[in-house]
C-alpha cells in the first residue's frame, strides 16, 4: 500500500510529516530521507495498532490538495 504524506519544515530544524488518511500518524527527522524512513515505520506501527484494536485497516485514501486565492489586506 502507498499513502500520501505531507512533509513540513520544522521551525526548530529538520522536518515533520503527517499522513492525512491516517489521523494521528506523524513523525519527524533531521533530513527528508530520515523523515521518510521514520514515517514508513510509523505507518506500519499505526496500521498494526489499528488491526489489533478493531481488526480493520484503512484501504482507501481520500485526499484533495488545492489552492485558494483570497484578497488579503496589505500588512504594514
PQR file of N, CA, C, O and H, with PARSE charges and radii, in Angstrom:
ATOM      1  N   UNK A   1       0.830  -1.183   0.000 -0.4000 1.5000
ATOM      2  CA  UNK A   1       0.000   0.000   0.000 -0.0000 2.0000
ATOM      3  C   UNK A   1       0.871   1.242   0.000  0.5500 1.7000
ATOM      4  O   UNK A   1       1.981   1.242   0.533 -0.5500 1.4000
ATOM      5  N   UNK A   2       0.365   2.272  -0.590 -0.4000 1.5000
ATOM      6  CA  UNK A   2       1.056   3.557  -0.575 -0.0000 2.0000
ATOM      7  C   UNK A   2       0.140   4.599   0.034  0.5500 1.7000
ATOM      8  O   UNK A   2      -1.076   4.567  -0.158 -0.5500 1.4000
ATOM      9  H   UNK A   2      -0.536   2.272  -1.023  0.4000 1.0000
ATOM     10  N   UNK A   3       0.738   5.523   0.769 -0.4000 1.5000
ATOM     11  CA  UNK A   3      -0.006   6.597   1.412 -0.0000 2.0000
ATOM     12  C   UNK A   3       0.601   7.937   1.026  0.5500 1.7000
ATOM     13  O   UNK A   3       1.818   8.058   0.881 -0.5500 1.4000
ATOM     14  H   UNK A   3       1.725   5.549   0.925  0.4000 1.0000
ATOM     15  N   UNK A   4      -0.243   8.929   0.863 -0.4000 1.5000
ATOM     16  CA  UNK A   4       0.222  10.293   0.643 -0.0000 2.0000
ATOM     17  C   UNK A   4       0.697  10.846   1.973  0.5500 1.7000
ATOM     18  O   UNK A   4       0.012  10.707   2.986 -0.5500 1.4000
ATOM     19  H   UNK A   4      -1.231   8.831   0.981  0.4000 1.0000
ATOM     20  N   UNK A   5       1.864  11.472   1.976 -0.4000 1.5000
ATOM     21  CA  UNK A   5       2.386  12.104   3.184 -0.0000 2.0000
ATOM     22  C   UNK A   5       2.644  13.574   2.888  0.5500 1.7000
ATOM     23  O   UNK A   5       2.972  13.944   1.761 -0.5500 1.4000
ATOM     24  H   UNK A   5       2.420  11.585   1.152  0.4000 1.0000
ATOM     25  N   UNK A   6       2.495  14.401   3.905 -0.4000 1.5000
ATOM     26  CA  UNK A   6       2.775  15.828   3.787 -0.0000 2.0000
ATOM     27  C   UNK A   6       3.969  16.135   4.673  0.5500 1.7000
ATOM     28  O   UNK A   6       3.942  15.878   5.876 -0.5500 1.4000
ATOM     29  H   UNK A   6       2.229  14.100   4.821  0.4000 1.0000
ATOM     30  N   UNK A   7       5.012  16.684   4.077 -0.4000 1.5000
ATOM     31  CA  UNK A   7       6.245  16.982   4.812 -0.0000 2.0000
ATOM     32  C   UNK A   7       6.362  18.491   4.973  0.5500 1.7000
ATOM     33  O   UNK A   7       6.167  19.254   4.026 -0.5500 1.4000
ATOM     34  H   UNK A   7       5.034  16.893   3.100  0.4000 1.0000
ATOM     35  N   UNK A   8       6.684  18.901   6.193 -0.4000 1.5000
ATOM     36  CA  UNK A   8       6.815  20.320   6.522 -0.0000 2.0000
ATOM     37  C   UNK A   8       8.201  20.573   7.109  0.5500 1.7000
ATOM     38  O   UNK A   8       8.763  19.711   7.784 -0.5500 1.4000
ATOM     39  H   UNK A   8       6.842  18.281   6.962  0.4000 1.0000
ATOM     40  N   UNK A   9       8.733  21.734   6.853 -0.4000 1.5000
ATOM     41  CA  UNK A   9       9.980  22.143   7.506 -0.0000 2.0000
ATOM     42  C   UNK A   9       9.630  22.558   8.930  0.5500 1.7000
ATOM     43  O   UNK A   9       8.737  23.379   9.139 -0.5500 1.4000
ATOM     44  H   UNK A   9       8.276  22.434   6.304  0.4000 1.0000
ATOM     45  N   UNK A  10      10.326  21.995   9.902 -0.4000 1.5000
ATOM     46  CA  UNK A  10      10.071  22.310  11.309 -0.0000 2.0000
ATOM     47  C   UNK A  10      10.775  23.608  11.687  0.5500 1.7000
ATOM     48  O   UNK A  10      11.894  23.862  11.242 -0.5500 1.4000
ATOM     49  H   UNK A  10      11.051  21.327   9.732  0.4000 1.0000
ATOM     50  N   UNK A  11      10.127  24.422  12.501 -0.4000 1.5000
ATOM     51  CA  UNK A  11      10.708  25.700  12.918 -0.0000 2.0000
ATOM     52  C   UNK A  11      12.029  25.513  13.650  0.5500 1.7000
ATOM     53  O   UNK A  11      12.941  26.327  13.508 -0.5500 1.4000
ATOM     54  H   UNK A  11       9.218  24.216  12.862  0.4000 1.0000
ATOM     55  N   UNK A  12      12.135  24.449  14.430 -0.4000 1.5000
ATOM     56  CA  UNK A  12      13.337  24.209  15.221 -0.0000 2.0000
ATOM     57  C   UNK A  12      14.419  23.462  14.439  0.5500 1.7000
ATOM     58  O   UNK A  12      15.465  23.125  14.994 -0.5500 1.4000
ATOM     59  H   UNK A  12      11.394  23.787  14.546  0.4000 1.0000
ATOM     60  N   UNK A  13      14.173  23.208  13.168 -0.4000 1.5000
ATOM     61  CA  UNK A  13      15.120  22.490  12.319 -0.0000 2.0000
ATOM     62  C   UNK A  13      14.592  21.109  11.982  0.5500 1.7000
ATOM     63  O   UNK A  13      13.783  20.547  12.720 -0.5500 1.4000
ATOM     64  H   UNK A  13      13.324  23.482  12.717  0.4000 1.0000
ATOM     65  N   UNK A  14      15.044  20.575  10.885 -0.4000 1.5000
ATOM     66  CA  UNK A  14      14.569  19.271  10.448 -0.0000 2.0000
ATOM     67  C   UNK A  14      13.194  19.373   9.809  0.5500 1.7000
ATOM     68  O   UNK A  14      12.790  20.432   9.330 -0.5500 1.4000
ATOM     69  H   UNK A  14      15.701  21.032  10.286  0.4000 1.0000
ATOM     70  N   UNK A  15      12.485  18.255   9.811 -0.4000 1.5000
ATOM     71  CA  UNK A  15      11.192  18.164   9.148 -0.0000 2.0000
ATOM     72  C   UNK A  15      10.224  17.363  10.000  0.5500 1.7000
ATOM     73  O   UNK A  15      10.636  16.569  10.846 -0.5500 1.4000
ATOM     74  H   UNK A  15      12.813  17.395  10.201  0.4000 1.0000
ATOM     75  N   UNK A  16       8.931  17.577   9.773 -0.4000 1.5000
ATOM     76  CA  UNK A  16       7.923  16.707  10.359 -0.0000 2.0000
ATOM     77  C   UNK A  16       6.959  16.318   9.255  0.5500 1.7000
ATOM     78  O   UNK A  16       6.832  17.018   8.250 -0.5500 1.4000
ATOM     79  H   UNK A  16       8.596  18.222   9.087  0.4000 1.0000
ATOM     80  N   UNK A  17       6.283  15.199   9.448 -0.4000 1.5000
ATOM     81  CA  UNK A  17       5.463  14.626   8.393 -0.0000 2.0000
ATOM     82  C   UNK A  17       4.181  14.064   8.995  0.5500 1.7000
ATOM     83  O   UNK A  17       4.165  13.568  10.122 -0.5500 1.4000
ATOM     84  H   UNK A  17       6.386  14.630  10.264  0.4000 1.0000
ATOM     85  N   UNK A  18       3.101  14.154   8.209 -0.4000 1.5000
ATOM     86  CA  UNK A  18       1.830  13.577   8.624 -0.0000 2.0000
ATOM     87  C   UNK A  18       1.231  12.777   7.477  0.5500 1.7000
ATOM     88  O   UNK A  18       1.570  12.983   6.311 -0.5500 1.4000
ATOM     89  H   UNK A  18       3.114  14.556   7.294  0.4000 1.0000
ATOM     90  N   UNK A  19       0.336  11.862   7.828 -0.4000 1.5000
ATOM     91  CA  UNK A  19      -0.368  11.044   6.846 -0.0000 2.0000
ATOM     92  C   UNK A  19      -1.847  11.427   6.936  0.5500 1.7000
ATOM     93  O   UNK A  19      -2.532  10.992   7.861 -0.5500 1.4000
ATOM     94  H   UNK A  19       0.061  11.694   8.774  0.4000 1.0000
ATOM     95  N   UNK A  20      -2.354  12.231   5.997 -0.4000 1.5000
ATOM     96  CA  UNK A  20      -3.730  12.715   6.104 -0.0000 2.0000
ATOM     97  C   UNK A  20      -4.780  11.613   6.226  0.5500 1.7000
ATOM     98  O   UNK A  20      -5.782  11.800   6.916 -0.5500 1.4000
ATOM     99  H   UNK A  20      -1.797  12.585   5.245  0.4000 1.0000
ATOM    100  N   UNK A  21      -4.576  10.489   5.585 -0.4000 1.5000
ATOM    101  CA  UNK A  21      -5.576   9.422   5.625 -0.0000 2.0000
ATOM    102  C   UNK A  21      -5.459   8.545   6.866  0.5500 1.7000
ATOM    103  O   UNK A  21      -6.282   7.652   7.070 -0.5500 1.4000
ATOM    104  H   UNK A  21      -3.761  10.337   5.025  0.4000 1.0000
ATOM    105  N   UNK A  22      -4.441   8.789   7.702 -0.4000 1.5000
ATOM    106  CA  UNK A  22      -4.279   8.056   8.962 -0.0000 2.0000
ATOM    107  C   UNK A  22      -4.169   9.074  10.096  0.5500 1.7000
ATOM    108  O   UNK A  22      -3.065   9.361  10.558 -0.5500 1.4000
ATOM    109  H   UNK A  22      -3.772   9.514   7.536  0.4000 1.0000
ATOM    110  N   UNK A  23      -5.285   9.616  10.545 -0.4000 1.5000
ATOM    111  CA  UNK A  23      -5.232  10.627  11.602 -0.0000 2.0000
ATOM    112  C   UNK A  23      -4.418  10.152  12.804  0.5500 1.7000
ATOM    113  O   UNK A  23      -4.587   9.032  13.286 -0.5500 1.4000
ATOM    114  H   UNK A  23      -6.182   9.383  10.169  0.4000 1.0000
ATOM    115  N   UNK A  24      -3.541  11.020  13.271 -0.4000 1.5000
ATOM    116  CA  UNK A  24      -2.701  10.689  14.418 -0.0000 2.0000
ATOM    117  C   UNK A  24      -1.383  10.046  14.043  0.5500 1.7000
ATOM    118  O   UNK A  24      -0.577   9.744  14.923 -0.5500 1.4000
ATOM    119  H   UNK A  24      -3.404  11.930  12.880  0.4000 1.0000
ATOM    120  N   UNK A  25      -1.142   9.830  12.761 -0.4000 1.5000
ATOM    121  CA  UNK A  25       0.110   9.211  12.318 -0.0000 2.0000
ATOM    122  C   UNK A  25       1.066  10.315  11.865  0.5500 1.7000
ATOM    123  O   UNK A  25       0.902  10.904  10.797 -0.5500 1.4000
ATOM    124  H   UNK A  25      -1.797  10.076  12.046  0.4000 1.0000
ATOM    125  N   UNK A  26       2.063  10.577  12.702 -0.4000 1.5000
ATOM    126  CA  UNK A  26       3.039  11.642  12.468 -0.0000 2.0000
ATOM    127  C   UNK A  26       4.443  11.108  12.717  0.5500 1.7000
ATOM    128  O   UNK A  26       4.614  10.077  13.367 -0.5500 1.4000
ATOM    129  H   UNK A  26       2.196  10.098  13.570  0.4000 1.0000
ATOM    130  N   UNK A  27       5.437  11.803  12.207 -0.4000 1.5000
ATOM    131  CA  UNK A  27       6.825  11.502  12.543 -0.0000 2.0000
ATOM    132  C   UNK A  27       7.667  12.728  12.217  0.5500 1.7000
ATOM    133  O   UNK A  27       7.147  13.769  11.813 -0.5500 1.4000
ATOM    134  H   UNK A  27       5.298  12.641  11.679  0.4000 1.0000
ATOM    135  N   UNK A  28       8.963  12.588  12.397 -0.4000 1.5000
ATOM    136  CA  UNK A  28       9.884  13.694  12.142 -0.0000 2.0000
ATOM    137  C   UNK A  28      11.251  13.141  11.788  0.5500 1.7000
ATOM    138  O   UNK A  28      11.494  11.941  11.910 -0.5500 1.4000
ATOM    139  H   UNK A  28       9.385  11.743  12.725  0.4000 1.0000
ATOM    140  N   UNK A  29      12.142  14.020  11.351 -0.4000 1.5000
ATOM    141  CA  UNK A  29      13.506  13.629  11.041 -0.0000 2.0000
ATOM    142  C   UNK A  29      14.363  14.844  10.760  0.5500 1.7000
ATOM    143  O   UNK A  29      13.861  15.943  10.525 -0.5500 1.4000
ATOM    144  H   UNK A  29      11.944  14.995  11.253  0.4000 1.0000
ATOM    145  N   UNK A  30      15.666  14.626  10.789 -0.4000 1.5000
ATOM    146  CA  UNK A  30      16.608  15.718  10.520 -0.0000 2.0000
ATOM    147  C   UNK A  30      16.687  16.043   9.033  0.5500 1.7000
ATOM    148  O   UNK A  30      16.864  17.202   8.657 -0.5500 1.4000
ATOM    149  H   UNK A  30      16.075  13.734  10.980  0.4000 1.0000
ATOM    150  N   UNK A  31      16.556  15.021   8.188 -0.4000 1.5000
ATOM    151  CA  UNK A  31      16.583  15.207   6.736 -0.0000 2.0000
ATOM    152  C   UNK A  31      15.285  14.647   6.153  0.5500 1.7000
ATOM    153  O   UNK A  31      14.551  13.932   6.835 -0.5500 1.4000
ATOM    154  H   UNK A  31      16.412  14.080   8.494  0.4000 1.0000
ATOM    155  N   UNK A  32      15.010  14.971   4.901 -0.4000 1.5000
ATOM    156  CA  UNK A  32      13.817  14.412   4.267 -0.0000 2.0000
ATOM    157  C   UNK A  32      13.933  12.893   4.190  0.5500 1.7000
ATOM    158  O   UNK A  32      12.946  12.186   4.393 -0.5500 1.4000
ATOM    159  H   UNK A  32      15.607  15.552   4.347  0.4000 1.0000
ATOM    160  N   UNK A  33      15.127  12.389   3.900 -0.4000 1.5000
ATOM    161  CA  UNK A  33      15.321  10.945   3.822 -0.0000 2.0000
ATOM    162  C   UNK A  33      15.020  10.286   5.164  0.5500 1.7000
ATOM    163  O   UNK A  33      14.322   9.273   5.215 -0.5500 1.4000
ATOM    164  H   UNK A  33      15.929  12.964   3.736  0.4000 1.0000
ATOM    165  N   UNK A  34      15.543  10.856   6.252 -0.4000 1.5000
ATOM    166  CA  UNK A  34      15.254  10.329   7.593 -0.0000 2.0000
ATOM    167  C   UNK A  34      13.759  10.400   7.885  0.5500 1.7000
ATOM    168  O   UNK A  34      13.175   9.466   8.435 -0.5500 1.4000
ATOM    169  H   UNK A  34      16.110  11.679   6.211  0.4000 1.0000
ATOM    170  N   UNK A  35      13.155  11.510   7.511 -0.4000 1.5000
ATOM    171  CA  UNK A  35      11.737  11.715   7.765 -0.0000 2.0000
ATOM    172  C   UNK A  35      10.906  10.671   7.033  0.5500 1.7000
ATOM    173  O   UNK A  35       9.959  10.128   7.603 -0.5500 1.4000
ATOM    174  H   UNK A  35      13.629  12.269   7.064  0.4000 1.0000
ATOM    175  N   UNK A  36      11.244  10.381   5.779 -0.4000 1.5000
ATOM    176  CA  UNK A  36      10.518   9.366   5.010 -0.0000 2.0000
ATOM    177  C   UNK A  36      10.695   7.977   5.617  0.5500 1.7000
ATOM    178  O   UNK A  36       9.739   7.204   5.680 -0.5500 1.4000
ATOM    179  H   UNK A  36      12.013  10.822   5.316  0.4000 1.0000
ATOM    180  N   UNK A  37      11.896   7.658   6.058 -0.4000 1.5000
ATOM    181  CA  UNK A  37      12.132   6.356   6.701 -0.0000 2.0000
ATOM    182  C   UNK A  37      11.320   6.256   7.987  0.5500 1.7000
ATOM    183  O   UNK A  37      10.702   5.228   8.265 -0.5500 1.4000
ATOM    184  H   UNK A  37      12.672   8.286   6.007  0.4000 1.0000
ATOM    185  N   UNK A  38      11.327   7.332   8.765 -0.4000 1.5000
ATOM    186  CA  UNK A  38      10.612   7.328  10.036 -0.0000 2.0000
ATOM    187  C   UNK A  38       9.100   7.227   9.848  0.5500 1.7000
ATOM    188  O   UNK A  38       8.426   6.549  10.624 -0.5500 1.4000
ATOM    189  H   UNK A  38      11.828   8.167   8.540  0.4000 1.0000
ATOM    190  N   UNK A  39       8.561   7.895   8.827 -0.4000 1.5000
ATOM    191  CA  UNK A  39       7.115   7.825   8.628 -0.0000 2.0000
ATOM    192  C   UNK A  39       6.717   6.453   8.108  0.5500 1.7000
ATOM    193  O   UNK A  39       5.616   5.984   8.395 -0.5500 1.4000
ATOM    194  H   UNK A  39       9.108   8.446   8.197  0.4000 1.0000
ATOM    195  N   UNK A  40       7.586   5.804   7.352 -0.4000 1.5000
ATOM    196  CA  UNK A  40       7.285   4.441   6.902 -0.0000 2.0000
ATOM    197  C   UNK A  40       7.124   3.530   8.118  0.5500 1.7000
ATOM    198  O   UNK A  40       6.182   2.741   8.186 -0.5500 1.4000
ATOM    199  H   UNK A  40       8.481   6.186   7.119  0.4000 1.0000
ATOM    200  N   UNK A  41       8.040   3.640   9.073 -0.4000 1.5000
ATOM    201  CA  UNK A  41       7.950   2.844  10.298 -0.0000 2.0000
ATOM    202  C   UNK A  41       6.707   3.224  11.101  0.5500 1.7000
ATOM    203  O   UNK A  41       6.043   2.358  11.671 -0.5500 1.4000
ATOM    204  H   UNK A  41       8.805   4.282   9.018  0.4000 1.0000
ATOM    205  N   UNK A  42       6.394   4.523  11.144 -0.4000 1.5000
ATOM    206  CA  UNK A  42       5.221   4.983  11.888 -0.0000 2.0000
ATOM    207  C   UNK A  42       3.928   4.459  11.261  0.5500 1.7000
ATOM    208  O   UNK A  42       3.003   4.072  11.976 -0.5500 1.4000
ATOM    209  H   UNK A  42       6.934   5.226  10.681  0.4000 1.0000
ATOM    210  N   UNK A  43       3.863   4.447   9.937 -0.4000 1.5000
ATOM    211  CA  UNK A  43       2.672   3.932   9.251 -0.0000 2.0000
ATOM    212  C   UNK A  43       2.491   2.455   9.562  0.5500 1.7000
ATOM    213  O   UNK A  43       1.385   2.016   9.878 -0.5500 1.4000
ATOM    214  H   UNK A  43       4.614   4.761   9.356  0.4000 1.0000
ATOM    215  N   UNK A  44       3.567   1.690   9.476 -0.4000 1.5000
ATOM    216  CA  UNK A  44       3.481   0.260   9.765 -0.0000 2.0000
ATOM    217  C   UNK A  44       2.993   0.022  11.189  0.5500 1.7000
ATOM    218  O   UNK A  44       2.140  -0.836  11.416 -0.5500 1.4000
ATOM    219  H   UNK A  44       4.466   2.046   9.220  0.4000 1.0000
ATOM    220  N   UNK A  45       3.525   0.773  12.150 -0.4000 1.5000
ATOM    221  CA  UNK A  45       3.103   0.629  13.547 -0.0000 2.0000
ATOM    222  C   UNK A  45       1.651   1.069  13.723  0.5500 1.7000
ATOM    223  O   UNK A  45       0.892   0.439  14.459 -0.5500 1.4000
ATOM    224  H   UNK A  45       4.217   1.470  11.967  0.4000 1.0000
ATOM    225  N   UNK A  46       1.271   2.140  13.054 -0.4000 1.5000
ATOM    226  CA  UNK A  46      -0.099   2.656  13.144 -0.0000 2.0000
ATOM    227  C   UNK A  46      -1.095   1.628  12.606  0.5500 1.7000
ATOM    228  O   UNK A  46      -2.127   1.374  13.227 -0.5500 1.4000
ATOM    229  H   UNK A  46       1.887   2.652  12.456  0.4000 1.0000
ATOM    230  N   UNK A  47      -0.784   1.040  11.457 -0.4000 1.5000
ATOM    231  CA  UNK A  47      -1.677   0.040  10.867 -0.0000 2.0000
ATOM    232  C   UNK A  47      -1.781  -1.197  11.748  0.5500 1.7000
ATOM    233  O   UNK A  47      -2.861  -1.771  11.887 -0.5500 1.4000
ATOM    234  H   UNK A  47       0.054   1.246  10.952  0.4000 1.0000
ATOM    235  N   UNK A  48      -0.673  -1.608  12.341 -0.4000 1.5000
ATOM    236  CA  UNK A  48      -0.692  -2.756  13.246 -0.0000 2.0000
ATOM    237  C   UNK A  48      -1.576  -2.464  14.454  0.5500 1.7000
ATOM    238  O   UNK A  48      -2.359  -3.317  14.872 -0.5500 1.4000
ATOM    239  H   UNK A  48       0.204  -1.141  12.228  0.4000 1.0000
ATOM    240  N   UNK A  49      -1.456  -1.269  15.014 -0.4000 1.5000
ATOM    241  CA  UNK A  49      -2.285  -0.892  16.167 -0.0000 2.0000
ATOM    242  C   UNK A  49      -3.764  -0.869  15.784  0.5500 1.7000
ATOM    243  O   UNK A  49      -4.608  -1.325  16.555 -0.5500 1.4000
ATOM    244  H   UNK A  49      -0.819  -0.576  14.674  0.4000 1.0000
ATOM    245  N   UNK A  50      -4.084  -0.346  14.605 -0.4000 1.5000
ATOM    246  CA  UNK A  50      -5.478  -0.337  14.151 -0.0000 2.0000
ATOM    247  C   UNK A  50      -6.011  -1.754  14.013  0.5500 1.7000
ATOM    248  O   UNK A  50      -7.144  -2.040  14.400 -0.5500 1.4000
ATOM    249  H   UNK A  50      -3.398   0.024  13.978  0.4000 1.0000
ATOM    250  N   UNK A  51      -5.194  -2.632  13.462 -0.4000 1.5000
ATOM    251  CA  UNK A  51      -5.621  -4.017  13.278 -0.0000 2.0000
ATOM    252  C   UNK A  51      -5.862  -4.684  14.620  0.5500 1.7000
ATOM    253  O   UNK A  51      -6.848  -5.402  14.785 -0.5500 1.4000
ATOM    254  H   UNK A  51      -4.273  -2.399  13.148  0.4000 1.0000
ATOM    255  N   UNK A  52      -4.976  -4.457  15.579 -0.4000 1.5000
ATOM    256  CA  UNK A  52      -5.133  -5.063  16.901 -0.0000 2.0000
ATOM    257  C   UNK A  52      -6.351  -4.505  17.629  0.5500 1.7000
ATOM    258  O   UNK A  52      -7.023  -5.238  18.355 -0.5500 1.4000
ATOM    259  H   UNK A  52      -4.175  -3.874  15.445  0.4000 1.0000
ATOM    260  N   UNK A  53      -6.643  -3.222  17.446 -0.4000 1.5000
ATOM    261  CA  UNK A  53      -7.772  -2.583  18.125 -0.0000 2.0000
ATOM    262  C   UNK A  53      -9.121  -3.015  17.570  0.5500 1.7000
ATOM    263  O   UNK A  53     -10.038  -3.320  18.333 -0.5500 1.4000
ATOM    264  H   UNK A  53      -6.098  -2.627  16.856  0.4000 1.0000
ATOM    265  N   UNK A  54      -9.246  -3.044  16.270 -0.4000 1.5000
ATOM    266  CA  UNK A  54     -10.561  -3.331  15.701 -0.0000 2.0000
ATOM    267  C   UNK A  54     -10.521  -4.233  14.473  0.5500 1.7000
ATOM    268  O   UNK A  54     -11.506  -4.358  13.745 -0.5500 1.4000
ATOM    269  H   UNK A  54      -8.501  -2.797  15.651  0.4000 1.0000
ATOM    270  N   UNK A  55      -9.395  -4.844  14.260 -0.4000 1.5000
ATOM    271  CA  UNK A  55      -9.232  -5.825  13.190 -0.0000 2.0000
ATOM    272  C   UNK A  55      -9.627  -5.281  11.815  0.5500 1.7000
ATOM    273  O   UNK A  55     -10.190  -6.009  10.997 -0.5500 1.4000
ATOM    274  H   UNK A  55      -8.595  -4.743  14.852  0.4000 1.0000
ATOM    275  N   UNK A  56      -9.340  -4.031  11.567 -0.4000 1.5000
ATOM    276  CA  UNK A  56      -9.544  -3.484  10.225 -0.0000 2.0000
ATOM    277  C   UNK A  56      -8.507  -2.399   9.978  0.5500 1.7000
ATOM    278  O   UNK A  56      -8.082  -1.701  10.899 -0.5500 1.4000
ATOM    279  H   UNK A  56      -8.883  -3.439  12.231  0.4000 1.0000
ATOM    280  N   UNK A  57      -8.118  -2.274   8.749 -0.4000 1.5000
ATOM    281  CA  UNK A  57      -7.173  -1.230   8.377 -0.0000 2.0000
ATOM    282  C   UNK A  57      -7.760  -0.437   7.218  0.5500 1.7000
ATOM    283  O   UNK A  57      -8.466  -0.993   6.376 -0.5500 1.4000
ATOM    284  H   UNK A  57      -8.463  -2.841   8.001  0.4000 1.0000
ATOM    285  N   UNK A  58      -7.475   0.841   7.173 -0.4000 1.5000
ATOM    286  CA  UNK A  58      -7.988   1.642   6.057 -0.0000 2.0000
ATOM    287  C   UNK A  58      -7.408   1.134   4.739  0.5500 1.7000
ATOM    288  O   UNK A  58      -6.211   0.862   4.653 -0.5500 1.4000
ATOM    289  H   UNK A  58      -6.902   1.292   7.857  0.4000 1.0000
ATOM    290  N   UNK A  59      -8.234   1.008   3.731 -0.4000 1.5000
ATOM    291  CA  UNK A  59      -7.737   0.529   2.445 -0.0000 2.0000
ATOM    292  C   UNK A  59      -7.968   1.538   1.332  0.5500 1.7000
ATOM    293  O   UNK A  59      -7.804   1.221   0.154 -0.5500 1.4000
ATOM    294  H   UNK A  59      -9.207   1.229   3.801  0.4000 1.0000
ATOM    295  N   UNK A  60      -8.344   2.736   1.701 -0.4000 1.5000
ATOM    296  CA  UNK A  60      -8.523   3.758   0.674 -0.0000 2.0000
ATOM    297  C   UNK A  60      -8.005   5.083   1.203  0.5500 1.7000
ATOM    298  O   UNK A  60      -7.947   5.326   2.409 -0.5500 1.4000
ATOM    299  H   UNK A  60      -8.477   2.993   2.658  0.4000 1.0000
ATOM    300  N   UNK A  61      -7.643   5.902   0.286 -0.4000 1.5000
ATOM    301  CA  UNK A  61      -7.108   7.209   0.642 -0.0000 2.0000
ATOM    302  C   UNK A  61      -7.918   8.266  -0.074  0.5500 1.7000
ATOM    303  O   UNK A  61      -8.014   8.267  -1.301 -0.5500 1.4000
ATOM    304  H   UNK A  61      -7.690   5.705  -0.693  0.4000 1.0000
ATOM    305  N   UNK A  62      -8.494   9.156   0.693 -0.4000 1.5000
ATOM    306  CA  UNK A  62      -9.267  10.241   0.112 -0.0000 2.0000
ATOM    307  C   UNK A  62      -8.646  11.559   0.543  0.5500 1.7000
ATOM    308  O   UNK A  62      -8.779  11.975   1.694 -0.5500 1.4000
ATOM    309  H   UNK A  62      -8.416   9.155   1.689  0.4000 1.0000
ATOM    310  N   UNK A  63      -7.971  12.204  -0.384 -0.4000 1.5000
ATOM    311  CA  UNK A  63      -7.346  13.488  -0.086 -0.0000 2.0000
ATOM    312  C   UNK A  63      -7.385  14.342  -1.340  0.5500 1.7000
ATOM    313  O   UNK A  63      -7.164  13.860  -2.451 -0.5500 1.4000
ATOM    314  H   UNK A  63      -7.862  11.866  -1.318  0.4000 1.0000
ATOM    315  N   UNK A  64      -7.664  15.591  -1.141 -0.4000 1.5000
ATOM    316  CA  UNK A  64      -7.636  16.552  -2.234 -0.0000 2.0000
ATOM    317  C   UNK A  64      -6.766  17.709  -1.775  0.5500 1.7000
ATOM    318  O   UNK A  64      -6.986  18.272  -0.703 -0.5500 1.4000
ATOM    319  H   UNK A  64      -7.843  15.982  -0.239  0.4000 1.0000
ATOM    320  N   UNK A  65      -5.800  18.055  -2.569 -0.4000 1.5000
ATOM    321  CA  UNK A  65      -4.941  19.192  -2.266 -0.0000 2.0000
ATOM    322  C   UNK A  65      -5.216  20.253  -3.317  0.5500 1.7000
ATOM    323  O   UNK A  65      -5.159  19.984  -4.517 -0.5500 1.4000
ATOM    324  H   UNK A  65      -5.621  17.597  -3.440  0.4000 1.0000
ATOM    325  N   UNK A  66      -5.510  21.444  -2.863 -0.4000 1.5000
ATOM    326  CA  UNK A  66      -5.818  22.520  -3.789 -0.0000 2.0000
ATOM    327  C   UNK A  66      -5.252  23.838  -3.300  0.5500 1.7000
ATOM    328  O   UNK A  66      -4.654  23.918  -2.228 -0.5500 1.4000
ATOM    329  H   UNK A  66      -5.556  21.663  -1.888  0.4000 1.0000
ATOM    330  N   UNK A  67      -5.450  24.859  -4.099 -0.4000 1.5000
ATOM    331  CA  UNK A  67      -5.002  26.207  -3.746 -0.0000 2.0000
ATOM    332  C   UNK A  67      -6.219  27.115  -3.768  0.5500 1.7000
ATOM    333  O   UNK A  67      -7.122  26.946  -4.587 -0.5500 1.4000
ATOM    334  H   UNK A  67      -5.936  24.794  -4.971  0.4000 1.0000
ATOM    335  N   UNK A  68      -6.230  28.070  -2.868 -0.4000 1.5000
ATOM    336  CA  UNK A  68      -7.327  29.020  -2.766 -0.0000 2.0000
ATOM    337  C   UNK A  68      -6.754  30.425  -2.859  0.5500 1.7000
ATOM    338  O   UNK A  68      -5.813  30.765  -2.143 -0.5500 1.4000
ATOM    339  H   UNK A  68      -5.496  28.207  -2.203  0.4000 1.0000
ATOM    340  N   UNK A  69      -7.317  31.237  -3.735 -0.4000 1.5000
ATOM    341  CA  UNK A  69      -6.881  32.625  -3.865 -0.0000 2.0000
ATOM    342  C   UNK A  69      -7.812  33.495  -3.031  0.5500 1.7000
ATOM    343  O   UNK A  69      -9.034  33.384  -3.130 -0.5500 1.4000
ATOM    344  H   UNK A  69      -8.082  30.961  -4.316  0.4000 1.0000
ATOM    345  N   UNK A  70      -7.227  34.361  -2.209 -0.4000 1.5000
ATOM    346  CA  UNK A  70      -8.021  35.268  -1.385 -0.0000 2.0000
ATOM    347  C   UNK A  70      -7.495  36.682  -1.540  0.5500 1.7000
ATOM    348  O   UNK A  70      -6.323  36.893  -1.852 -0.5500 1.4000
ATOM    349  H   UNK A  70      -6.235  34.451  -2.128  0.4000 1.0000
ATOM    350  N   UNK A  71      -8.361  37.633  -1.322 -0.4000 1.5000
ATOM    351  CA  UNK A  71      -7.975  39.037  -1.292 -0.0000 2.0000
ATOM    352  C   UNK A  71      -7.661  39.363   0.159  0.5500 1.7000
ATOM    353  O   UNK A  71      -8.546  39.323   1.013 -0.5500 1.4000
ATOM    354  H   UNK A  71      -9.313  37.462  -1.069  0.4000 1.0000
ATOM    355  N   UNK A  72      -6.413  39.682   0.438 -0.4000 1.5000
ATOM    356  CA  UNK A  72      -5.999  39.968   1.808 -0.0000 2.0000
ATOM    357  C   UNK A  72      -5.581  41.425   1.922  0.5500 1.7000
ATOM    358  O   UNK A  72      -4.993  41.975   0.991 -0.5500 1.4000
ATOM    359  H   UNK A  72      -5.694  39.714  -0.256  0.4000 1.0000
ATOM    360  N   UNK A  73      -5.877  42.058   3.055 -0.4000 1.5000
ATOM    361  CA  UNK A  73      -5.444  43.442   3.241 -0.0000 2.0000
ATOM    362  C   UNK A  73      -3.926  43.520   3.340  0.5500 1.7000
ATOM    363  O   UNK A  73      -3.270  42.587   3.803 -0.5500 1.4000
ATOM    364  H   UNK A  73      -6.355  41.612   3.812  0.4000 1.0000
ATOM    365  N   UNK A  74      -3.383  44.645   2.900 -0.4000 1.5000
ATOM    366  CA  UNK A  74      -1.934  44.846   2.977 -0.0000 2.0000
ATOM    367  C   UNK A  74      -1.502  44.927   4.433  0.5500 1.7000
ATOM    368  O   UNK A  74      -2.188  45.522   5.264 -0.5500 1.4000
ATOM    369  H   UNK A  74      -3.916  45.403   2.525  0.4000 1.0000
ATOM    370  N   UNK A  75      -0.373  44.330   4.727 -0.4000 1.5000
ATOM    371  CA  UNK A  75       0.186  44.372   6.078 -0.0000 2.0000
ATOM    372  C   UNK A  75       1.280  45.425   6.096  0.5500 1.7000
ATOM    373  O   UNK A  75       2.216  45.372   5.298 -0.5500 1.4000
ATOM    374  H   UNK A  75       0.183  43.847   4.052  0.4000 1.0000
ATOM    375  N   UNK A  76       1.161  46.385   7.010 -0.4000 1.5000
ATOM    376  CA  UNK A  76       2.125  47.494   7.069 -0.0000 2.0000
ATOM    377  C   UNK A  76       3.407  47.074   7.726  0.5500 1.7000
ATOM    378  O   UNK A  76       4.327  47.881   7.858 -0.5500 1.4000
ATOM    379  H   UNK A  76       0.401  46.428   7.658  0.4000 1.0000
TER
END
